[in-house]
Amino acid sequence: MRQSLDVFAQMLRESRFERDRPVAGLEIELNIVDEHGRPAMRNAQVLAAIAAPDWATELGQFNVEINVQPQELGGDGALRLENDVRARLNHAEDRARSQGGHLVLIGVLPTLREQDVVEGALSANPRYRLLNEQIFAARGEDLHLSIEGVERLDTHADSITPEAACTSVQLHLQVSPEEFAAHWNAAQTIAGPQVALAANSPYLFGRELHRETRIALFEQATDTRPDELKAQGVRPRVWFGERWITTVFDLFEENVRYYPALLPLCEDEDPREELEQGRVPHLHELTLHNGTIYRWNRPVYAVADESPHLRVENRVLPAGPSVVDILANAAFYYGLMAVLPHAERPIWSQMSFSAAEDNLNAAARHGLDARLYWPGVGEVPAAELVLRRLLPMAHEGLARWGVDTAVADRLLGVIEGRCLTGRTGATWQVDKVRALGGERQEALRAMTLEYIERMHGNEPVHTWEV
């Protein structure tokens, strides 16, 4: 890893990177359920039936993931991306149904029970088993999940499988090395508003917790630190960060300095020799290590068509509720990222790093009811911040991307609709369960089945009736 880090530094000095292009890439994680809305441990069978290279396993046997190739957003690109994702999901749903399964876009599956996330539910990929063993060897004790929300969860687990409950959407943005720091800092400032708008994970193991419980769950489920190391201030593997950065190297250097390697896997490639021979090193060990450090905005080094490039991977968003909701969340993010990094007076120079982190935590706990801090307006309700400051900026950013006005208006209109109605995926789930009443598990199951039906209708969640 240290050798790769040295080579990475040399590549940055020599500007050996592909320039940024206005393309957007998506990864979408999904749950598999049976006809009753309960988790189905069938990802191997479902993936075999789908038989497409853009689909892959995820941590749990009730998870799959689709990787959507980077596409340009200009013109009607965002509309074409939406149609492409819907077509792929519809095909996958047809194939999943042949295996007795159905696909669900949701942050945390509401019908998931503690007995569903035991070690035996891990996917067959040996790397997941190794990761599980290494995390628990580092911890030296069982996993303790403690989340205080509307209700309280306090339980223990003997594997990392509870992490599989977290299903998300990851947005990728390719940037040049010179502009990486500004884009990463900007992404950190808007993490709170993103989560407030997109919250879709109010239930875990039958309890109503945070509006976006996935944030706290993910932080705890992959924590390698026993209590003693937490008390000593050792950094967690899922974290927001601790400072604004000045270069992408800051993040990779922190990775090597602060985190021991979890996966002792090495490739034959000698990165220095590759560079000296005029070839592009893949920096396997450095990138593998980076993949075990779960920053909410992660730096990515990758090689495509023998050209190295850098990406910001935005990881704060839950999956769902519908494809149009996912694309609206993406449009909001990409619009802001076309404006904020280029401001004459950067927003991160006007707010503390801890304020951005506090925003994320407040948004995860309270969703659109959170009060968020923003320079120039102080602490205001999330919906007010989005309507007054961020939506106009997102419209401007999509115009800079060259997105057709009608396409931008439709997608950002979904964001506006959520703010005006106060309805997110999380609030719909909670309101529906309360309306159904009766026994909680049965209400969660009935709600999940209705959620799936509405998800396929592809109407934005703020228009869903309870």
PyMOL commands that set and color helices and strands:
alter all, ss='L'
color gray80, all
select helices_A, chain A and resi 2-13+43-50+77-97+114-116+119-121+126-139+161-165+177-189+191-198+213-221+227-231+248-258+271-276+284-290+323-337+340-342+347-349+353-369+382-401+405-421+425-436+440-457+461-463
alter helices_A, ss='H'
color red, helices_A
select strands_A, chain A and resi 23-33+55-57+63-72+102-104+143-148+152-157+168-175+203-204+207-208+238-239+294-295+297-304+307-318+371-374+378-381
alter strands_A, ss='S'
color yellow, strands_A
deselect
rebuild
show_as cartoon
